[in-house]
Amino acid sequence: MPLPLRWQDSANWLWRSEEASPQLLKLARRAPASDGFWWGIQQLFGFDRWRTPEALARLPSTLPSRLPLSPLPMTFIGRLGNAPLWSLPWCSATPPPMNEALAARLGAQLARLHRQALPGFGHPASDVFPLSSWPRRARQFVETHPNRGWLAELPSWPLPSKAVWSLPDLRSDQFLAGVQEWRWSDWEALVWAPLEWDLCLLELVLESRAQRDAFVAAYRRHHAIPDLSGYRPGMRSLALLLALHGERATTRTLHHPCWLKD
């Protein structure tokens, strides 16, 4: 049974199988050559899910154990035409709105993911680059981006403190809120990225002080929040060019409240 596309530029076609234990079938719809987000992920992090579909399905087993939002397992089935096809278990749950409960869970989730420093930024199934090369790579990405004109000026990228697991397209609808547990349903864009990048992206999904307080309370049980003031302009410029919050979302991205400034 085909499922409707959630967005005009949705990255996948989706079906629900009709069987006793239904599966969600996910067929890659947009490749880097035809999708600005996936092209950007390839240019910035060296990752192309079309090239490594089997390795992508193994990612959940490499994540830290006992995550508050555990990822749904994904199985690589094969290719339909040239496009990768995966399956996931069907869950009777709905994407939660961005609220205090989800903010608290994200605080615990990121704290768990940020515990370990990774070897560099990039992707474990593709290329991994030394963290020292991040400022140069980020600058080159912006300088050569076809939408460079969205930025009034070129920001700077200080050297990050460490690399961690990060989901660039973080939104509340990447998760499912069930009766017994919440699950991480859409994690295929996971990369290894600077800690400060991940926190700057998280900041962009917070919508209120109450959500900020819920996230900070959960995160600070395990880690201090670093000073993001020097990193924020550069990280937000990357988010803008990746269109993480829509095309030309300058105000939404560059001028979003700095919730993690304290």
C-alpha positions in Angstrom: 0.0 0.0 0.0 1.7 3.3 -1.1 1.9 6.0 1.5 1.6 9.7 0.5 4.8 11.8 0.3 5.1 14.0 3.4 7.0 16.7 1.4 7.3 17.6 -2.2 11.0 16.9 -2.0 10.7 13.8 0.1 13.9 11.6 -0.2 12.0 8.3 -0.3 9.0 6.5 -1.7 7.2 4.6 1.1 4.9 1.6 1.1 3.3 -0.5 3.9 3.3 -4.2 3.2 0.0 -6.1 3.8 0.9 -9.1 5.9 0.6 -10.3 9.5 3.7 -8.4 10.6 3.7 -5.5 8.2 6.9 -3.7 7.1 7.6 -0.2 5.9 9.3 -0.3 2.5 11.5 2.6 1.7 12.8 3.2 -1.8 15.3 6.0 -2.3 13.7 8.6 -4.5 16.3 11.4 -4.7 20.0 11.1 -5.3 22.7 13.7 -4.7 22.6 14.7 -8.4 18.9 15.7 -8.0 18.6 16.8 -4.3 20.3 19.8 -2.7 20.3 18.3 0.8 21.9 14.9 -0.2 24.3 16.7 -2.6 25.3 18.9 0.4 25.8 15.9 2.7 28.0 14.4 0.0 30.1 17.5 -0.4 30.4 18.3 3.3 30.7 14.9 4.8 31.7 12.7 1.8 28.6 10.4 2.3 26.3 9.1 -0.4 23.6 6.6 0.8 23.1 5.4 -2.8 26.7 4.0 -2.8 26.6 2.3 0.5 23.0 1.0 1.1 24.1 -2.2 2.9 26.5 -0.4 5.2 23.8 2.2 6.0 21.6 -0.5 7.3 24.3 -1.6 9.8 24.6 1.8 11.5 22.2 1.2 14.4 24.4 -1.6 15.6 27.3 0.9 15.9 25.4 3.5 17.9 25.7 3.7 21.7 23.4 1.2 23.5 20.3 2.0 25.5 19.5 5.2 23.6 16.3 6.9 25.0 15.1 7.1 21.4 16.2 3.8 20.0 16.6 3.6 16.2 14.3 1.3 14.2 16.4 -1.5 12.6 16.6 -1.2 8.8 17.3 -4.0 6.3 18.7 -3.6 2.8 16.6 -5.6 0.4 18.3 -4.8 -2.9 17.9 -2.3 -5.7 14.8 -1.4 -7.8 16.3 0.0 -11.0 19.4 1.7 -9.5 17.6 2.9 -6.3 18.3 1.2 -3.0 15.3 -0.4 -1.3 15.2 -1.0 2.5 12.6 -2.3 4.9 11.8 -1.3 8.5 9.3 -2.8 11.0 5.9 -1.0 10.9 5.2 0.9 14.1 1.7 1.9 15.2 2.8 5.3 16.5 2.7 8.9 15.3 5.4 11.6 15.0 5.3 13.8 18.1 5.0 17.6 18.0 8.1 19.6 19.2 7.3 20.0 22.9 8.9 19.8 26.3 8.6 16.0 26.5 10.5 15.6 23.2 13.0 18.3 24.1 13.9 16.4 27.3 14.2 13.1 25.4 16.5 14.8 22.9 18.6 16.2 25.8 19.1 12.6 27.1 19.6 11.3 23.5 22.3 13.8 22.6 24.0 13.5 25.9 24.4 9.7 25.2 25.5 10.3 21.6 28.0 13.0 22.7 29.7 10.8 25.3 32.3 9.3 23.0 34.6 11.3 20.7 34.7 9.8 17.2 37.8 9.6 15.0 36.8 12.6 12.8 34.0 14.0 10.7 32.4 12.3 7.8 30.8 8.8 7.7 32.0 5.4 9.0 30.8 3.8 5.7 32.6 6.3 3.5 35.2 8.9 4.1 36.4 10.2 7.5 38.3 13.5 7.7 40.5 14.8 10.5 38.7 17.3 12.7 41.5 19.8 12.0 40.3 20.0 8.4 36.7 21.1 9.3 37.2 24.9 9.0 38.8 24.6 5.6 36.2 22.1 4.3 33.2 24.1 5.7 34.6 27.3 4.1 35.2 25.6 0.8 31.6 24.2 0.9 30.1 27.7 1.4 32.4 29.5 -1.1 31.6 27.0 -3.9 27.9 26.5 -3.1 25.5 27.5 -5.9 23.4 29.4 -3.4 26.2 31.2 -1.8 24.2 34.4 -2.4 21.8 33.5 0.4 24.6 34.7 2.8 25.3 38.4 3.2 28.9 37.6 4.4 31.2 34.7 4.9 31.4 33.6 8.6 34.2 31.7 10.3 34.5 28.2 11.5 36.6 27.8 14.7 38.2 24.4 15.3 35.6 22.1 16.9 36.3 20.3 20.2 35.4 16.8 19.0 33.3 14.8 16.5 30.1 13.0 17.5 27.1 11.3 15.9 24.8 13.9 14.4 21.5 13.9 12.4 21.6 17.0 10.1 17.9 16.9 9.2 16.8 16.8 12.8 13.0 17.5 13.1 10.4 16.2 15.5 8.8 14.1 12.7 12.0 11.9 12.6 10.7 10.2 15.7 7.6 8.1 16.7 5.8 8.5 20.0 4.2 5.2 21.0 2.3 4.1 24.1 5.2 2.1 25.6 8.3 3.7 24.0 9.4 6.4 21.6 11.5 5.3 18.6 13.9 6.9 16.1 12.3 6.2 12.8 14.3 8.3 10.2 18.1 8.3 10.9 19.5 7.5 7.5 21.3 10.9 7.2 23.4 10.3 10.3 27.0 11.5 10.0 30.0 12.1 12.2 30.1 15.8 12.7 31.5 18.4 15.1 29.9 18.6 18.6 29.2 22.3 18.1 27.5 21.6 14.8 25.1 19.2 16.5 24.2 21.5 19.3 23.7 24.4 16.9 21.3 22.3 14.8 19.4 21.2 17.9 19.0 24.8 18.9 17.2 25.5 15.6 14.4 23.0 16.5 13.7 24.5 19.9 10.6 26.7 19.9 10.3 28.1 23.5 12.2 28.7 26.7 10.3 25.8 28.3 11.6 23.4 25.6 15.1 24.9 26.0 15.0 24.3 29.8 13.8 20.7 29.3 16.6 20.0 26.9 19.3 21.7 29.0 18.2 20.0 32.2 18.5 16.5 30.6 21.7 17.2 28.7 23.5 18.8 31.7 23.1 15.7 33.8 25.9 14.3 31.7 27.7 17.2 29.9 28.2 20.9 30.1 27.0 22.9 27.1 30.0 24.6 25.4 30.0 28.2 24.4 28.6 28.3 20.9 28.9 32.0 20.2 31.9 31.6 18.0 30.5 28.6 16.2 26.9 29.6 15.7 27.2 31.9 12.6 29.2 29.3 10.6 27.1 26.4 11.6 23.8 28.2 10.8 25.1 29.3 7.4 25.7 25.6 6.6 22.2 24.8 7.8 20.8 27.5 5.5 22.7 26.2 2.5 21.6 22.6 3.2 18.0 24.0 3.3 17.4 22.2 6.6 14.4 24.4 7.3 13.4 25.2 3.8 14.7 27.0 0.7 16.0 30.5 1.4 14.9 30.3 5.1 17.3 33.0 6.1 15.3 34.5 9.0 14.2 31.1 10.2 17.8 29.8 10.2 20.2 32.7 10.8 18.0 34.7 13.2 16.5 31.9 15.2 16.7 32.5 19.0 20.0 31.6 20.5 18.5 29.2 23.1 21.8 27.7 24.2 23.6 30.9 24.8 23.7 30.6 28.6 
